[in-house]
Amino acid sequence: MATSPLASSSVGTLDVNSLVSQLMSLERRPIDKLNTQITGYQTKISSFGTISGLVSSFQTALSSLNNSLQEFSATSSDTGIFSATAISTAAAGTYALEVTKLAQSQNLVAAGQASSNTAISDGTATTVTFDFGTISGGTLTAGSYSGATFTTNGSATRSITIDGTNNTLQGIRDAINAAKMGVTATIVNDGSATPYRLALTSNNSGVSNSLKISTTGGDGTLNTLLGYDPAGIQNLNQTVAAQNANFTVNGIAIDKTSNIVTDAIQGVTLTLSKITTTPAALTVAHNTSAVSTAGAGFVDAFNALASQLKSRSAFGNATAAGGALAGDGTVRLMLSQLRDIFTTAASGGTLTHLSQVGISFKSDGTLKLDSSKLNSAITGDFSDVTNLFSSATGFATRLDVWSTSILSSGGLIDTRTTSLNTSIKGYNDQISRLESRMTALQKLYTTQYSNLNMMLSNMNNTSTYLTQQFSKNTGA
């Protein structure tokens, strides 16, 4: 069988596949250059993505710094008596607090039962209705009122149904708790002959959250157990009366339904814990600790950004390769804009430059923080520090505007990455056209050199024939 010229490697013939492969490697050099260019542009886009993330982190740090300048701390002289927190609407000041009563919830206890899981009624459906309101007037003796009135607080009544499926003490407890209507039920064992007693506690403290309980339907047994009207029949015994918190702030008497008070002092939440014997002090002041922490975060975030801008735009030398954005005009412009912001003074206060509060540049273009100098400035004149950062000409304000501009659609990074993506698309279009040409060219080369190989093969065959004929004639 004759050897295919495409596979022949004998003397006088061509290795067509190898030859075409080498020729195509030469022809593909423009495509290789374009792919290299695309890879470089994709690296640039990735670098801008990293920088974008760092600008975003820097902007977050700026926001934290601005917010910290609005924060207040609230300090109690005796946290056993009360604790306090403050928000940005607070005002600096010192207050004297005296607590005479703590708010408490009403607690009611039913008559004891011999068993907690034995049926109490005949199972006929009974509706138990709970109302919340204020008990006024009358006298309280051994847990029962006489001559009192009950005024609902208007929060609407809540009801449960007790029937043959839940007419045990445990069933009643579970039904009340499952209804989540502002009452918590528990069973207490007092150790007597009929030890199991249902205890009901209003979930909300204050005199306006006392209970009235009525029943309808059923055989009347549940009414005997649970019926409670402070102005009438009381089958439950009150063990704890509802009570408001009574306290004074700088001598002003205040009455609240809860021990957590949010509206006595603007921007301050008080949590009362104990009655006082002597006044306790509350100090509301600017949160200098938060500002110090946020200032350090500002420096760290800027340094992370500045270091990447510098390293990614650096030119290479004999000992180090250049950055992916070496010589990039967008990065140069960003660095120039930052430099202008930091060298332009803030106005409107005695502090005009960051170095006055301990934030200064190092030789490598990053910032350093002198914490003691910052804390001294915060303690000395907080309003001037606030102006330095947060006023219309403040550094945090201007840097935030810069960050927003950089990250916005149509901003420097978006414009540059759009341009790079456009170039990549153009290169890919060129590659697609060149790839079509490569396919045709490879086919052409394969055909041409296959034909040439066939011709050489035929010539070799002819040469061999002639040589054999000459040898025969010479031998004769």
Secondary structure, DSSP 8 states (H G I E B T S, - for coil): ----TTT--STTS--HHHHHHHHHHHHTHHHHHHHHHHHHHHHHHHHHHHHHHHHHHHHHHHHHHHHHTT-EEEEES-TTTEEEEE-TT---EEEEEEEEE--B--EEE---BS-SSS--S-S--EEEEEEEEEEESSEEETTEEES-EEEE-SS--EEEEE-TTT-SHHHHHHHHHHHTSSEEEEEEE-SSSS-EEEEEEESS-SGGGEEEEEEEESSSHHHHHH-B-TTS-B-SEEEE--B-EEEEETTEEEEESSSEEEEEETTEEEEE-S--SS-EEEEEEE-HHHHHHHHHHHHHHHHHHHHHHHHHH----SSS---TTTT-HHHHHHHHHHHHHHHS---SSS--SGGGGTEEE-TTS-EEE-HHHHHHHHHH-HHHHHHHHHSTT-HHHHHHHHHHHHHSTTSHHHHHHHHHHHHHHHHHHHHHHHHHHHHHHHHHHHHHHHHHHHHHHHHHHHHHHHHHHHHHHHH-
